[in-house]
């Protein structure tokens, strides 16, 4: 079995195989663009190249040379669920592709990866897994703590290289169902995290931080991701609370 994850969601953990993003422009690889593009005064927007069905079929056919089952976590802000559904049907029954949509939150990816691997270990099929995800989504809330949370949440602002943020005031923002956004408080990081922990009275909190070296009390699992990942220059904590 291969655990495949979009580059924009990756946490660079040992169990991951990264599906690299393709860009339009001078730099076609994301890491090259991040390394060599200087934002200067104006932010530099990166344009993701949309893959065709033939390109995706070629890519997955190559992956299936060494694996007969692929669990694929993709960022639904940039990927096509319809294309993946068609691809899944074409590859069956000899090759098994399980597309798992995540909407931009690395904390959700971290949480659901753990949930799904446990389900697979217990013999669950794809329908079992997708039903479990839908059930769990009614029990979790997704959060962003950042000086500029909309640059983390919105796809058109996420794929951008910004000049490093010097803001010291953070916002605690909740991503509600139907993609609505609610900002609860502003302030320092410690105060906002304490507010989140006490307000939600959650059974579990899973968190991913970027550009913030701080231990988060009460987090069941916390991972620090690459500080140069998207959106470049914007520190954040993404969290999911489970009630």
Secondary structure, DSSP 8 states (H G I E B T S, - for coil): -EEEEETTT----TT-EEE--BBSSS--BHHHHHHH---TTS-EE--B----HHHHHHHHHHHTTT-SEEEEEEETTTS-HHHHHHHHHHHTTTSEEEEEEE-S-HHHHHHHHHHHHHHHHTT--HHHHHHHHHHHHTTEEEEEEETTHHHHH-HHHHSEE--------EEEEEE-GGG-EEEEEEE-HHHHHHHHHHHH--SEEEEEEES-----TT-SEEEEE-TTSSSBT--EEEEEEE-
